[in-house]
Amino acid sequence: MSRRARLAIFAPALVGFAALLVWGVAGLPHFGHYRGPYGHVVNRIVIPERHVSNAVNATTYDIRGFDTMGEEFILFAAVTGVVLLLRGSGRTRAEKDDVVRSDVVRAAGAVAPAVVVLVGLWVAAFGFVTPGGGFQGGVAVAGGAAVLFVTLGYRAWSRLGNESILDPLEGLGAGGYVVVGVAALASGLPFLTNIFGFGVAGTLRSGGSAELLNWAAAIEVAAANLILMTEFVEQYLVRGRS
């Protein structure tokens, strides 16, 4: 498809999206003027009924877990589209010299990625206790890989950005979310109903099977972002196409 044809398809979609965004933002209530009882109800029930101290994640992975599954598959579909567009069949990786010459930067690169990944895992693990969760933690984990590329260069990155590893991981995250829901159906309960009990509030054991959904989202988001980074790195730095 030519560049002009792609722009012809993209421009109307962009205009429509911008119009919807402006319309939606203009209709938001002013700061401090919350409308509707939903948030108050959730705040009141999440600890006694769900044993979760983070109301946002209780909503995301329990009360409205089905909606979150849709959001996860939106990301999955978007990344799949990028891969279909950018990933060439039978391509070979080119060996490029690393552009990072500073010893200080490279020394930081030996430590910083591990720290960022550790923070991401912490954010995901404590998502039902403090602000955080699988989506945020997954992005942070992928960010650690981005730091690896920035500080150590392409060769270090290429060992991590391996599609034979990342593609199954993304499928595991997206499919794992559905498997938890199907397990509830197999137990005679509605789809995505909590089947492991709610655990103890304020601990890593809170949330029950919703915690599995949280980790499925973390795996999917981390893998999806790493796949995107890998495809763009391969597209612009290795193949040299714009």
Residue pairs with C-beta under 8 A, 6 or more apart in sequence:
29 35
39 55
42 55
42 58
42 59
42 63
43 55
46 52
46 53
46 54
46 55
46 58
46 59
47 53
47 201
49 198
50 58
50 62
50 63
50 198
50 207
50 210
51 198
51 199
51 200
51 201
51 206
51 207
51 208
52 58
52 62
52 128
52 198
52 201
52 206
52 207
52 210
53 128
53 129
53 130
53 201
53 202
53 206
54 127
54 128
54 129
54 130
54 131
54 132
54 133
56 131
56 133
57 127
57 128
57 132
57 133
57 207
57 210
57 214
58 128
58 207
58 210
60 68
60 133
60 135
61 68
61 133
61 134
61 207
61 210
61 211
61 213
61 214
61 217
62 194
62 207
62 210
65 181
65 192
65 210
65 213
66 181
66 191
66 192
68 177
68 213
68 217
69 177
69 178
69 181
69 192
72 173
72 174
72 177
72 216
72 217
72 220
72 221
73 174
75 220
75 221
75 224
76 170
76 174
76 220
76 224
79 170
79 224
79 227
79 228
82 227
82 228
82 231
83 227
83 231
86 231
86 232
86 234
86 235
87 163
87 231
87 234
88 239
91 234
91 239
93 158
93 234
93 238
94 238
94 239
95 155
96 154
96 155
96 237
96 238
98 152
98 153
98 154
98 155
98 156
99 153
99 154
100 106
100 109
100 150
100 151
100 152
100 153
105 151
106 151
106 152
108 151
109 147
109 148
109 150
109 151
109 152
109 156
110 152
112 144
112 147
112 151
113 144
113 145
113 147
113 148
113 151
114 144
115 144
116 140
116 141
116 143
116 144
116 147
117 140
117 141
117 144
117 145
119 140
120 137
120 138
120 139
120 140
120 141
120 142
120 143
120 144
120 222
121 137
121 141
122 132
122 137
123 132
123 133
123 136
123 137
123 140
124 132
124 133
124 134
124 136
124 137
124 138
124 141
124 214
124 215
124 218
125 137
125 204
126 132
126 204
127 133
127 134
127 136
127 137
127 214
128 204
128 206
128 207
128 210
128 211
128 214
129 202
129 203
129 204
129 206
133 214
133 217
133 218
134 213
134 214
134 215
134 216
134 217
134 218
134 219
134 221
135 217
135 218
135 221
137 218
137 221
137 222
138 217
138 218
138 219
138 220
138 221
138 222
138 223
138 224
138 225
139 221
139 222
139 225
141 218
141 222
142 221
142 222
142 225
142 226
142 229
145 157
145 160
145 161
145 226
145 229
146 229
148 156
148 157
148 160
149 156
149 157
149 229
149 233
154 233
154 237
154 238
157 233
160 226
161 226
161 229
161 230
161 233
161 234
163 227
163 230
166 223
166 226
166 227
166 230
167 223
167 227
169 219
169 222
169 223
170 219
170 220
170 223
170 224
170 227
172 216
172 219
172 220
172 223
173 216
173 217
173 218
173 219
173 220
173 221
173 222
173 223
173 224
174 216
174 220
176 212
176 215
176 216
176 219
177 213
177 216
177 217
177 220
180 192
180 209
180 212
180 213
180 216
181 191
181 192
182 191
183 195
183 209
184 190
184 191
184 192
184 193
184 194
184 195
184 209
185 191
187 195
189 195
192 213
194 207
194 208
194 209
194 210
195 208
195 209
196 208
196 209
197 208
198 206
198 207
198 208
199 205
199 206
199 207
199 208
199 211
200 206
204 211
205 211
207 214
235 241
236 242
